[in-house]
Each structure stands twice: as C-alpha cells, then as structure tokens.
Amino acid sequence: MLGHYLMFNRNCKKAIETYEKAFSAKIIEMQKYGDMPPNPNFPVPEEDKELVLHAKLVIDGMEIMCADGSSTIEGSNNMYISITTKDSELIKRAWDVLKQEGKIYMELQPSFFAVLHGSLQDKYNINWMFTVLK
C-alpha cells in the first residue's frame, strides 16, 4: 500500500481542521505528544504536549496520515497530493478553502483532459492537484 504522510510546522491540528472543512474529511485517529507515556530518553517539553504526534484522516475514501515535525519543514514543489474524482462539488469546495492564503499554480478550470483541473499550495505548504473527470 502506498500512502501519504504529511509533516507540519507545529500547525498540524489547524491543517487537519482546514482539510475537514475543505473535503468534509473524517479524522479517524489522533494522538498528541502529551499522550505518550513518560520516557526519560524522549522528554516532551510542556509547550509540545498539544502538538500532533500522529493523525489519520480520510478524504474521499483515501487515508492521509500527518504529524507535527520535530524540526522546521520547508515547502517543496516536487510532491503533490492529487485528488481525481467525478465529484466537481467536492473539488470546488476544497479549492475555495485551500486557496485562501495559499499560492495558486494553475487556476481550477476546464482542460482538454478534464472537466476541471488545477493546482495550488495551501497555507501549510502542502501542494494539491485537483482533477474532475468527465
């Protein structure tokens, strides 16, 4: 099984909440650093206890895992989460939410190969590609 694991800069919970809104996603699992049993070899500072250690959410039947990173994560243009569906309303809603404070690479518009196609980077530096098939 091939999956997606997204790393965030101390804002994973906010990102998950955004994806819930954008996709009507369902969180199926979430643990925070503060949920771990105490371990002297891996002390968790008080200010990190509410950070997400591991979470799973389902977007249009696809499972995505995510967490807050222990170091600064920088955005990249070489990876995208690609959503391909016939549900144009799902894509339009997600697009409208994720483009806020994001960077549009290609406007969501009709294409020779799709009803709609577009790509963007959201405010959490995650790249998304959307395709609505005929």
PAZAPA-4460 file (N, C-alpha, C; in steps of 0.05 Angstrom, whole numbers, plus 32768, in hexadecimal, padded with zeros to 4 digits):
% residues 134
    n_x    n_y    n_z   ca_x   ca_y   ca_z    c_x    c_y    c_z   seq   type   mol
   8011   7FE8   8000   8000   8000   8000   8012   8019   8000     1      M     A
   800B   802B   7FEF   801A   8045   7FED   8009   805A   7FFB     2      L     A
   8015   806A   800C   8005   807D   801B   8013   8099   801B     3      G     A
   8005   80AB   8028   800F   80C7   802B   8013   80CC   8048     4      H     A
   802A   80D8   8050   802F   80E1   806B   8039   80FD   806A     5      Y     A
   8028   8110   8073   802E   812C   8072   803A   8135   808C     6      L     A
   8050   8145   808B   805D   8150   80A3   8058   816E   80A3     7      M     A
   8052   8178   80BB   804B   8194   80BF   805D   81A2   80D3     8      F     A
   805E   81BC   80D2   806E   81CD   80E4   805D   81D7   80FB     9      N     A
   8057   81C5   810E   8048   81CC   8126   802C   81D6   8121    10      R     A
   8021   81CF   8109   8006   81D8   8103   7FF5   81C2   80F7    11      N     A
   7FFC   81A9   80FD   7FEE   8192   80F2   7FD0   8192   80F9    12      C     A
   7FCA   8198   8113   7FAE   8198   811B   7F9D   81AC   810A    13      K     A
   7FA8   81C4   8106   7F9B   81D8   80F5   7F98   81CF   80D9    14      K     A
   7FAC   81C2   80CE   7FAB   81B7   80B3   7F95   81A2   80B1    15      A     A
   7F94   8190   80C4   7F7F   817B   80C4   7F64   8188   80C5    16      I     A
   7F60   819C   80D5   7F46   81AA   80D7   7F3F   81B7   80BC    17      E     A
   7F53   81C2   80AE   7F4F   81CD   8094   7F46   81B7   8080    18      T     A
   7F54   81A0   8080   7F4D   818B   806E   7F32   817E   8074    19      Y     A
   7F2B   817E   808E   7F10   8175   8095   7EFB   8187   8087    20      E     A
   7EFF   81A1   8088   7EED   81B4   807C   7EED   81B2   805D    21      K     A
   7F05   81B0   8052   7F08   81B0   8035   7EFC   8197   8028    22      A     A
   7F00   8180   8034   7EF9   8167   8028   7EE2   8158   8036    23      F     A
   7ED8   8163   804C   7EC6   8154   805D   7ED4   813B   8066    24      S     A
   7EEE   813E   806C   7EFF   8127   8074   7EF7   811E   8090    25      A     A
   7EFE   8105   8096   7EF8   80F9   80B0   7F13   80F2   80BD    26      K     A
   7F17   80FC   80D5   7F2F   80F4   80E5   7F29   80D9   80F1    27      I     A
   7F3A   80C6   80EC   7F35   80AB   80F7   7F49   80A4   810D    28      I     A
   7F5D   80B4   8111   7F71   80AF   8126   7F81   80C8   812B    29      E     A
   7F87   80CE   8144   7F98   80E4   814B   7FA4   80E0   8166    30      M     A
   7FBF   80E1   8168   7FCD   80E1   8181   7FDF   80FA   8182    31      Q     A
   7FE1   8104   819A   7FF3   811C   819E   800C   8112   81AD    32      K     A
   8020   8123   81AB   8039   811C   81B9   8035   8118   81D7    33      Y     A
   8022   8127   81E2   801C   8124   81FF   800E   810A   8206    34      G     A
   8004   80FB   81F2   7FF7   80E1   81F7   800B   80CA   81FB    35      D     A
   8025   80CF   81F4   8039   80BA   81F7   803F   80B5   8214    36      M     A
   8045   809D   821B   804E   8098   8237   8069   80A5   823B    37      P     A
   806E   80AF   8253   8088   80BC   8258   809F   80AA   8252    38      P     A
   80B4   80B6   8245   80CB   80A6   823E   80E4   80B9   8242    39      N     A
   80F6   80B2   8255   810D   80C3   825A   811F   80C6   8242    40      P     A
   811E   80B4   822F   812E   80B6   8216   8121   80C7   8201    41      N     A
   8108   80CE   8205   80F9   80DF   81F2   80E7   80F2   8202    42      F     A
   80F3   8106   8210   80E3   8118   821F   80D3   812B   820D    43      P     A
   80BA   8130   8214   80AA   8142   8204   80A6   815C   8213    44      V     A
   80B0   8172   8208   80AC   818C   8215   808F   8193   8218    45      P     A
   8088   81A1   822D   806C   81A8   8232   805F   81B6   821A    46      E     A
   806D   81C7   820D   8062   81D6   81F6   805D   81C5   81DE    47      E     A
   8067   81AC   81DE   8063   819A   81C7   804E   8185   81CC    48      D     A
   8043   8183   81E4   8030   816E   81EA   8017   816E   81DB    49      K     A
   800E   8185   81D0   7FF6   8187   81C0   7FFB   8184   81A2    50      E     A
   8014   8181   819A   801A   817C   817E   8012   8160   8176    51      L     A
   800C   815D   815C   8002   8143   8152   801A   8131   814D    52      V     A
   8019   811A   815B   802E   8105   8157   8027   80F4   813E    53      L     A
   800D   80EE   813B   8004   80DE   8124   7FE6   80E1   8121    54      H     A
   7FDE   80E5   8109   7FC1   80E7   8103   7FBB   80DA   80E8    55      A     A
   7FA3   80D0   80E5   7F99   80C5   80CC   7F7E   80D2   80C6    56      K     A
   7F7B   80DA   80AD   7F61   80E4   80A4   7F5B   80D8   8089    57      L     A
   7F41   80D6   8083   7F38   80CB   806A   7F2C   80E1   8059    58      V     A
   7F37   80E4   8041   7F2E   80F7   802D   7F24   80E7   8015    59      I     A
   7F0A   80E9   800F   7EFE   80DB   7FF8   7F07   80BE   7FF6    60      D     A
   7F07   80B0   800D   7F0E   8094   800E   7F2C   808F   800F    61      G     A
   7F3D   80A3   800F   7F5A   80A0   8010   7F65   80A8   802B    62      M     A
   7F75   8097   8037   7F80   809C   8051   7F9A   80AC   804E    63      E     A
   7F9C   80C2   805E   7FB4   80D2   805F   7FBD   80D4   807C    64      I     A
   7FD6   80D0   8081   7FE1   80D2   809C   7FF1   80EC   809E    65      M     A
   7FF3   80F6   80B7   8002   810F   80BA   800B   8112   80D7    66      C     A
   801E   8125   80DB   8029   812A   80F5   8037   8145   80F5    67      A     A
   803D   814F   810D   804F   8166   8110   806B   815C   8110    68      D     A
   807D   8169   8100   8099   8161   80FE   80A8   816B   8116    69      G     A
   80BF   815E   811B   80D0   8167   8131   80E4   817D   8129    70      S     A
   80E5   8181   810E   80F6   8197   8104   80E6   81A6   80EF    71      S     A
   80F0   81BD   80E6   80E2   81CD   80D3   80E0   81BF   80B8    72      T     A
   80C8   81BD   80AE   80C2   81B1   8095   80BE   81C7   8080    73      I     A
   80CC   81C5   806A   80C9   81DA   8055   80B9   81CE   803E    74      E     A
   80A9   81DF   8031   8099   81D7   801B   80AA   81CF   8003    75      G     A
   809E   81BF   7FF2   80AC   81B5   7FDA   8099   81B4   7FC3    76      S     A
   80A4   81B6   7FAB   8093   81B4   7F93   8094   8199   7F86    77      N     A
   80A1   8185   7F92   80A5   816C   7F85   8091   8156   7F8D    78      N     A
   807E   815C   7F9F   806A   8149   7FA8   804F   8156   7FA9    79      M     A
   803A   8148   7FA1   801F   8152   7FA2   800D   813C   7FAD    80      Y     A
   7FF9   8144   7FBC   7FE2   8132   7FC2   7FCF   8136   7FAB    81      I     A
   7FC9   8121   7F9C   7FB8   8123   7F85   7F9D   8117   7F8A    82      S     A
   7F88   8126   7F86   7F6D   811C   7F89   7F60   811B   7F6E    83      I     A
   7F58   8104   7F65   7F4B   8100   7F4B   7F30   80F3   7F51    84      T     A
   7F1B   8100   7F47   7F00   80F7   7F4E   7EEC   8101   7F38    85      T     A
   7ED4   80F8   7F39   7EBF   8102   7F28   7EAD   8116   7F38    86      K     A
   7EB4   811A   7F51   7EA4   812C   7F63   7EAF   8149   7F61    87      D     A
   7EA3   8158   7F4F   7EAC   8174   7F4B   7EA6   8185   7F63    88      S     A
   7E91   8180   7F72   7E8B   8190   7F89   7EA0   818C   7F9F    89      E     A
   7EA9   8174   7FA3   7EBF   816F   7FB6   7ED7   817F   7FAF    90      L     A
   7EDF   817E   7F96   7EF7   818C   7F8D   7EF3   81AA   7F8F    91      I     A
   7EDD   81B5   7F87   7ED8   81D2   7F89   7ED9   81DB   7FA6    92      K     A
   7ECD   81CC   7FB8   7ECD   81D3   7FD5   7EEA   81D3   7FE0    93      R     A
   7EF8   81BD   7FDA   7F14   81BB   7FE3   7F25   81D1   7FD8    94      A     A
   7F22   81D7   7FBF   7F31   81EC   7FB2   7F2D   8207   7FC0    95      W     A
   7F13   820D   7FC4   7F0D   8227   7FD1   7F18   822A   7FED    96      D     A
   7F19   8214   7FFB   7F25   8215   8017   7F43   8216   8016    97      V     A
   7F4F   8205   8006   7F6D   8202   8006   7F7B   8219   7FF8    98      L     A
   7F6E   8227   7FE6   7F7B   823E   7FD9   7F7E   8256   7FEC    99      K     A
   7F6F   8257   8001   7F70   826D   8014   7F8C   826D   8021   100      Q     A
   7F9A   8283   801E   7FB5   8287   8028   7FC9   8274   801B   101      E     A
   7FC1   8267   8005   7FD3   8254   7FF7   7FDE   8261   7FDE   102      G     A
   7FEA   8250   7FCD   7FF7   8259   7FB4   7FEC   8248   7F9E   103      K     A
   7FDF   8255   7F8B   7FD3   8246   7F74   7FE9   8242   7F5F   104      I     A
   7FED   8229   7F57   8000   8223   7F41   7FF1   8223   7F27   105      Y     A
   7FDA   8216   7F26   7FCA   8215   7F0E   7FAC   8218   7F16   106      M     A
   7F9F   822C   7F0C   7F83   8230   7F13   7F72   8217   7F0E   107      E     A
   7F5E   8213   7F1F   7F4B   81FD   7F1B   7F39   8205   7F03   108      L     A
   7F3C   81F6   7EED   7F2D   81FD   7ED5   7F2A   81E5   7EC3   109      Q     A
   7F19   81E6   7EAF   7F16   81D0   7E9C   7F30   81CC   7E8D   110      P     A
   7F35   81B3   7E86   7F4D   81AB   7E78   7F46   8197   7E62   111      S     A
   7F58   8193   7E4F   7F52   8180   7E3A   7F4F   8164   7E44   112      F     A
   7F59   815E   7E5C   7F58   8142   7E66   7F46   8140   7E7F   113      F     A
   7F3A   8156   7E88   7F29   8154   7EA0   7F14   816A   7EA0   114      A     A
   7EFE   8165   7EAE   7EEA   8179   7EB2   7EF6   8191   7EC0   115      V     A
   7F06   818C   7ED5   7F14   81A1   7EE4   7F30   8196   7EEB   116      L     A
   7F44   81A7   7EEC   7F5E   81A0   7EF5   7F6C   81B9   7EFF   117      H     A
   7F7B   81B5   7F15   7F8A   81CC   7F20   7F9D   81C2   7F36   118      G     A
   7FAF   81D4   7F3E   7FC2   81CC   7F53   7FC9   81E5   7F64   119      S     A
   7FCF   81E0   7F7D   7FD6   81F6   7F8F   7FE6   81EB   7FA7   120      L     A
   7FF2   81FE   7FB5   7FFF   81F8   7FCE   7FEF   8206   7FE4   121      Q     A
   7FE7   81F6   7FF8   7FD6   8202   800E   7FE8   8212   8021   122      D     A
   7FDC   821F   8035   7FEB   822F   8047   7FFD   821F   805A   123      K     A
   7FFB   8204   8059   800C   81F3   8069   8023   81E7   8058   124      Y     A
   8027   81F2   8040   803C   81EA   802D   8037   81CE   8022   125      N     A
   801E   81C4   8021   8018   81AB   8014   800D   81B1   7FF8   126      I     A
   8019   81A2   7FE5   8010   81A6   7FC9   7FF9   8192   7FC3   127      N     A
   7FE5   819D   7FB5   7FCD   818E   7FAD   7FC9   8190   7F8F   128      W     A
   7FC1   817A   7F83   7FB9   817A   7F67   7F9C   816E   7F66   129      M     A
   7F8A   817C   7F59   7F6E   8174   7F57   7F67   816E   7F3A   130      F     A
   7F59   8158   7F36   7F4F   8151   7F1B   7F33   8146   7F1E   131      T     A
   7F21   8152   7F0F   7F05   8147   7F0D   7F03   813A   7EF2   132      V     A
   7EFD   8120   7EF2   7EFB   8111   7ED9   7EDF   8113   7ECE   133      L     A
   7EDD   810E   7EB4   7EC3   810F   7EA6   7EB2   80F7   7EAE   134      K     A
***
